Amino acid sequence: MARDIQLKERWELLVEKLSAKFSDGDPLELDAIIYLVGVQELGQYHRKYKKDDKLDLMHIAICRLLEPYGFYEFSFFDEDGWPHYNVLEELPSLKAGEQTVLMKEAIVNYFIEKEFIK
């Protein structure tokens, strides 16, 4: 239970910090934070993205976020600088709530690793 409380507190801190930096006061939702991770991983901050690019950025983020869990492995950067990953293990069937908890945990760990939060 203490782990759940710690995750909740860290998640709320992260949302607050990211929202202050990237939002007009509205708290960022999970998908928006995943998108930000994708942009961070691509490293091409000052460009406009098309709808398909945005989906690709979210895919990059999910691969990167779940890499420490053994689901994906970084493979290479293509000629445009986009990272590519190999699937190591298929994602298990999770209920929606379980998926959300996994992603929040992975995002919190990512931002701890990047020293954005503690």
C-alpha positions as CSV (number, residue, x, y, z in Angstrom):
1,M,0.0,0.0,0.0
2,A,2.9,2.4,0.8
3,R,4.2,1.9,-2.8
4,D,0.8,2.9,-4.2
5,I,0.8,6.1,-2.0
6,Q,4.3,6.9,-3.1
7,L,3.4,6.4,-6.8
8,K,0.3,8.6,-6.4
9,E,2.3,11.4,-4.7
10,R,5.1,11.3,-7.3
11,W,2.5,11.2,-10.1
12,E,0.7,14.2,-8.8
13,L,4.0,16.1,-8.4
14,L,5.0,15.2,-11.9
15,V,1.7,16.3,-13.4
16,E,1.9,19.5,-11.5
17,K,5.5,20.3,-12.7
18,L,4.8,19.3,-16.3
19,S,1.5,21.1,-16.4
20,A,3.1,24.3,-15.1
21,K,5.7,24.0,-17.9
22,F,3.6,22.9,-20.9
23,S,0.0,23.7,-20.2
24,D,-2.1,26.8,-19.7
25,G,-3.1,25.7,-16.2
26,D,-5.0,22.6,-17.0
27,P,-3.4,19.4,-15.6
28,L,-1.9,17.3,-18.4
29,E,-3.5,13.9,-19.0
30,L,-1.6,10.6,-19.3
31,D,-1.6,10.7,-23.1
32,A,-0.2,14.2,-23.2
33,I,2.7,13.2,-20.9
34,I,3.4,10.1,-23.1
35,Y,3.6,12.5,-26.1
36,L,6.0,14.7,-24.2
37,V,8.2,11.7,-23.5
38,G,8.2,10.9,-27.2
39,V,9.3,14.4,-28.1
40,Q,12.0,14.2,-25.4
41,E,13.3,10.9,-26.8
42,L,13.3,12.1,-30.4
43,G,15.0,15.3,-29.4
44,Q,13.5,17.4,-32.2
45,Y,11.7,20.0,-30.0
46,H,11.1,22.9,-32.2
47,R,9.1,21.5,-35.1
48,K,5.5,21.0,-35.9
49,Y,4.3,17.4,-35.9
50,K,1.6,15.9,-38.1
51,K,-1.1,13.6,-36.7
52,D,0.8,10.5,-37.8
53,D,4.0,11.9,-36.3
54,K,2.2,12.4,-33.0
55,L,1.1,8.7,-32.9
56,D,4.7,7.7,-33.8
57,L,6.0,9.9,-30.9
58,M,3.6,8.2,-28.5
59,H,4.8,4.8,-29.8
60,I,8.5,5.8,-29.2
61,A,7.6,6.9,-25.7
62,I,5.8,3.7,-24.9
63,C,8.7,1.6,-26.2
64,R,11.2,3.7,-24.2
65,L,9.0,3.7,-21.0
66,L,8.5,-0.1,-21.1
67,E,12.1,-0.9,-22.1
68,P,13.2,-1.3,-18.4
69,Y,10.4,-3.8,-17.9
70,G,11.9,-6.0,-20.6
71,F,9.1,-5.5,-23.2
72,Y,11.2,-3.5,-25.7
73,E,14.9,-3.1,-26.7
74,F,16.3,-0.1,-28.5
75,S,17.5,-1.1,-31.9
76,F,18.8,1.9,-33.9
77,F,18.2,5.5,-35.0
78,D,17.0,5.9,-38.6
79,E,18.4,8.5,-41.1
80,D,15.8,11.1,-39.7
81,G,16.9,10.5,-36.1
82,W,13.9,8.5,-35.1
83,P,14.6,5.7,-32.6
84,H,13.4,2.2,-33.4
85,Y,12.8,-0.6,-30.9
86,N,12.5,-4.4,-31.1
87,V,9.7,-6.2,-29.2
88,L,11.3,-8.6,-26.7
89,E,8.1,-9.8,-25.0
90,E,4.5,-9.2,-25.8
91,L,2.7,-7.0,-23.4
92,P,0.4,-9.0,-21.1
93,S,-3.3,-8.6,-21.2
94,L,-4.1,-6.0,-18.6
95,K,-7.3,-4.3,-17.5
96,A,-7.5,-0.6,-18.3
97,G,-6.8,0.3,-14.7
98,E,-3.7,-2.0,-14.6
99,Q,-2.4,-0.5,-17.9
100,T,-2.8,3.0,-16.4
101,V,-0.9,2.1,-13.2
102,L,1.9,0.4,-15.3
103,M,2.3,3.5,-17.5
104,K,2.2,5.9,-14.6
105,E,4.8,3.9,-12.8
106,A,7.0,3.8,-15.9
107,I,6.6,7.5,-16.5
108,V,7.4,8.4,-12.9
109,N,10.5,6.1,-13.1
110,Y,11.5,7.8,-16.4
111,F,11.3,11.3,-14.9
112,I,13.2,10.1,-11.7
113,E,15.9,8.8,-14.0
114,K,16.0,12.1,-15.9
115,E,16.2,13.9,-12.4
116,F,13.1,15.9,-13.1
117,I,11.5,14.6,-9.9
118,K,12.8,12.7,-6.9
